[in-house]
Amino acid sequence: PAFIDGQVETGFIKKWGEALFHSKEVHPEVFAQAALGVFFSEVLGRRDDNDLFLSAKSGFSSNSNTRSFELAPMKYDGISESARISVNIEQVGHGLFTVSVNGQKFESITSQYDAGNCIVTSYFSHTRLKTRFIREVGDITLFQQGQQYRLRFVTPRWIEKALGIKDTAHSVLAPMPCKILRVEVEEGQRVKKEQVLVVIESMKMETSIRSPQDGIVAKIVHKQGELCKAGTALVEFEDPANNG
């Protein structure tokens, strides 16, 4: 109504965003297609940093055909919604998968990936889906049946609790013994709250460790490929008090 009445002022989208951009239901099959896209992008073994959809290593390996992670739908302004969706994927045969989305299991999914066009085509027991899959650092964008879906990898709550981020204002700690898959920031870089700092792997689970605050990275404690003990610092921030 405000737009029709010509009441368009600075900050209009921010003020009326919820009314303009209604949250749409994200069906379990969307999360399943996202999981399959992650799988295919990794097992193809492509590591070209210019390919955004392949730039984040998912943690699959030649001797690992299962994966678990949590995803959250993103709103129009890019903020993760509160709902977290647990996704598990298992390859049970050549091009054959079982995917579980919040406990809802899809079995005997036949799926294939067109790497040139970033298309995941899957045959579920009840439908066929063709989805364009684009992966950026920590985020996934899907185009399916005329709709766009944006999903974000989120840290499982039990890992958040283990991290104790609120109690460590100037550093981010490893929540468990893990391997550093990738470091997404550099020393001296200014980062925003929720920006991905490092991606770790532990117990066949990839976790994006995000910044708990706005700040400047003082030190990258562990580099890509290194193994870390639980509770050790991964990234340290500059103390704002020292910059005053």
Disulfide bonds with the S-S distance in Angstrom:
none
